Amino acid sequence: MAGSKKNYQMPMSLASRFNVISQCKKYGVPFWQCPQLLFLVMGVAIIVAMITTYIIGTMYDSDPETVVFVVLMLTVFLLILAYVITQSFERLAETNRLKSEFVSIVSHQIRSPLTNLKWIVELLMSGILGKIEDKQTEYFKILKENLERMQELVSELLTVSRIEATKLVFKCEEFSLENMARDLVVEFKPIAKSSNVRLDFEADKDIPQVYSDPFQILQVIENLLYNSIRYTNFPAANDTKERESGKVTINLRRKGNTVICEVSDNGIGIPDRDQKFIFQKFFRADNVRRYQASGSGLGLYICKSIIERSKGKIGFTSKEGVGTTFWFTLPIGPK
């Protein structure tokens, strides 16, 4: 029985090896980047190369044995090359999968102690456990700000992990992007005012509802607003004399079957040499890093992934020292 079971399992393992769909899911990579698919494509290419070589060989050499020998040698060489390349890609895919799992597990493990620490700091600051001196309150505020920054980083790492593993949950529905943007402007106005930045909202009449996941789109607009406000009241933005006051504007308009949302500012802008990298993970422009502003460099990568998942487009225009406009489109709802 044990022997029969072993004989039964071996072909199943071999069959699963060539199950391209299951292997791609295992590695968490897009279908066209799967090592097994690459191997199949290269196999087809080898077969075509064999047939082509045989046809050309028979045209120029009358000895069939020589032609067959050349074809066999070429086939063996191509098979070995295909195997080596596929194995290399498979190791890279496995490394990428392990990295994503590691980031996800560590982020989950860090989230709970950070939440507990924040709760304890807030409890101490409340004065319930005893009187807190002004100097102590100042240090507690610094500690709380750093905890919030760490929580934000952990949250971004978890989101990136889900994006790369294609496990980011999307619950698409129709919703008013205009109402969402208006509410966010009201919410962010105190933040903008404290940063000496004017925050405005503009929209065309009768903006239709869009179709996407409102929770994910909320994160996109929040991220773009936060960046615009922060980099408008940035040290580098005040280098020039007689500079106009900080201003950030959200603008909505319809274009065809989409709604375009623009977030514009008159901040530090993005250097030309850095613009092609702006949506990459962990990338931060030189003029930002020069002043050591906090940030993980993940926000715009997350925004781009969410918008593309929503079947929209995202982009920007920017000039260093003048300002930046980030824009994205979303499809209009089915109704």
N, C-alpha and C positions, 0 to 999 in steps of 0.2 A: 504493500500500500504506500509505504514511504517513497519507494522508487517511482511508482506511478504518479504520485503527487509531484515529485521533483520533475519528471518528464513533462508534466502538464504545465508547470509554472515557467519553465524555460522559454517556450515559445511565446507565452503571454508577456514575459519581460522583454523579449525581442520585439514583439509587436508594439508594446508601449514605447519602446525606444524610437520607433518611427512614427509615433502618433504626434504629428507636428503641433496640433492644437493644444494637447495636454502639456507638452513640453514648454510651449510658449507661456502658458498659464503658470507653470512651475517657476519659470525665470522672471515672470512679471515684466516682459518686454513686449513691444509691439510685434505683430505677426511678421512683418517684413524684416525684423531684426533678429528673428529666432535662429539659432545655430542649425537646428534640424532642417528648417526651410532652406537655409543657405546650402546645406549638404545636398538636398534634393535638387536644387537649381543647378549646382555644380555637376551633379550626376547626369542631368539632362544635357548639360553643355559637353560633358565627356562623350556621351553617346553620339551627339552631333559631330564632335571632333573626330571620333572613330570612323563614322560613315564618310565624312568629307575626306579624311586622309586616305581611306581605302579607295574611293573613287578617283582621287587625284593620282594615287600610286599606280593604279591599273592603267591610267592614261599614259604614264611615262615609263613604266617598267612592266615588261611582259612576264616576268617571273612572279607567279602568285605567292610562292613561299616567302620571298623577300618582302613583298607588300604586307602579308599577314604578320610577319615578324616585326616590321616597323610599327604597324598598327598596335600590336600587343605591347611593345615596349613603351609607346606613347601613352597607351591606356593605363599601364601600371604606374608610370610616372605621374600622370594626372590624378589617378586615384590616391596615391600617397600624398600628393600636394593638397588635394581636397580634404583628406582626413586630417592632416596637420593644421590646416587653416581652420577647419570646423572645430577641432579640439581647442584651439586658441580662443576662438569666439565663445565656445561653451564655458571655458574657465573664466573669461571676462564677465559673461552673463551670470554665472554662479557667484562670482565676487560681488557684482552689483546687487544681486538678490540678498546676499548675506549682509551687505552694508546697509541696505534699506531696512532689513529686519532688525539689525543692531540699533539703528537710529530710532526706530519705532519703539522698541522695547525700553531703551534707555530713557527716551522722552517720557514714556508712560510712567516709568519708575520715579523720575525726577518730579513729575507734576504733583504728586500727592504730598511729599515733604515740603515743596514750595508753598502749596496752599496752606498747610499747617503752620509754617513759619509766618506767612502773611497774617493769618488769623491771630496768632500769638502776639505779633507786633501791634495789630489793631487793638487787641485786648489791653495790652500794656499802655498804649497811647490814650485809651479811653479814661484812664484813671480809676477804674473800678478796683484794681488790686492795690491801689495806693497812689499818693500824690506824685506827679511827674514834674521834675524841674524843667525850666525852659531849655536849658542846654541838652538835657536828655531827650526832650521832644524833638529837638533839631536833629539829633543823631538817629532817632527812630524814623523820622521822615526820610532821611537819606537811605536807611535800611529798607523802608517800604518801597521807595522808588526803584531801588536795585532789584528787589524781589519781583516787582511788577515787570521790570525789563526782562528778567530771566523767564518769567511766565510767558511773556510775549514770544521770546525766542523759542521756548519749548513748543508752544502752540504752532509756530511757523514750521518748525522741524517736523512735527507730526503731520501737518498739512502737506508738506513736500513729500514726506514718506508715502502718504496715501496717493498723491498724484502719480508718483513714480511706480507704485504698485497697482495703478489703475483701480484703486479702491475708494476714491473720493466720491462720497454719496451725493447724487444730484436728484433733487425732487422738483422737476420743472413744472411750472404753472404760470398762468397769466397774472401779471401784477403791474401796478402803476410805477414806472421808474421815476416819473415826475414827483409823485407823493413821497417816494423814498428819498429822493434828492433834497426836496424841501425840508423834510424832517431832519436830515443829516446836517443841513445848513444851520438850522436852529440849534442843533446839538453842538455843533463845532464853533458857533459864533463866540461863546465865552473863551474857548481855547485860542481862537484867532485874535480876539481882542487883547488877551493877556500877552500875546506875541506881537502886538502892535501891527496886526494885519487886518485889512478890511475883507470881509467875505460876502460875496454877492451871488445871487441866483438869477439866471435868465432861461426862459423857455418859450418856444413857439406855442401858438394856440393849438388846442386839440391834439396834444401828444398822445398817440395810441398806447395801449398796454403792450408790454413786451412778454416774451416767453422764455423763461429760464428759471433757475433756482434763486429765489429772492435772498435767501440767507447768504449764498456765495457771492452774489452781486453786491450785497451790502458790504461785504469784506473788501471787494475791489474798490468801491467808491471811498470807503473809509481810509483805505491805504493811500489812494491817490490824494485825498484831501490832506491827510496827515503829512505826507511828503511835501506837498505844495506849501503848506503853512510853515513847516519846519525850515525848508530851504529858502523861503522868502525872507524870513527874519534870521538869516544866517550871517555870521561875521563877514564872509566874502561878499555878501550882497550889499554891504554897507561900505565897501572899499572906495567907491567913487563918491565924489563930493556932490552935494545938491541932488541926491538921488530921490526919486519920487517914493511916496510911502508904499508899504507892502500891500499887495492886492491879489486876492485869489477869487476866481469866478468859475462857477459851474454853469454850463450852457447845454441845453437839450434842444434837439431839432430832429425832424423826420427827414429821411432820405430814402426814397423808394420803399422797400419792404423792411426797412430797419430804422431804429432810433439811434442817433449818435449822441453820446455824452462826452463833453469836453471839460477838462479841469485845467484851467490856465492860471499862470502866476507870473509875476515880474521878479522872480528870484534870481538865484545864481546861475541858472542854466546848466547845460551839460556840454563839456568840451567836445569838439568834433571828433577827436581821436577816440573818445570813449563811447560814442553813441551806438556803435555796432554791437557793443557788449552789454548794453543796459538791461536786457531781459535775462541775462545769464545768472545762474545761482551764485550767491556770495559776492557778486561784483558790485563795487562802489567806485564812483568816479573820483578822479584825482583831486578835484577841487573840494570834494566832501571829506575825503580822508585827510587832506592837508590840515583841516581844522578839527579833526578827531571827533566828529559828530557820531553819536551812537547809532547803531543800526546793524542788521544782520546781512543785508544784501539779498534777502529772500522775497521781500514783498512784491516786487515787480515780476519776478519769476512766477509767483503764485497767481498774480493778476492775469498774466498772459495765459497760464494754463486754464484758469477758470473761464475766461472769455472764449478761448478756442473750444473748450468743452461745450460752451453754450452756442456754438456755431456762429460766433461773432468774430470780429477782428479788433486788434488793438495796435496802437502806434503812437508816435509823438513827433513834435517838431520843437526844436530848442536852439537857442543861441546863447553862448556863454556870456554872462553879465547882463543879459536882457530878459530872459525868462524861458519858460517851458510850457507847452500845452500837450497834455496826454489825452488821448481820445480812445473810445472803444464803441463798437456797434453791437446791438442785440437785435435778433429777429422779432418782428411784430407778432403778437399772439394770433392763433388760428382764427379767432372770432373777428 
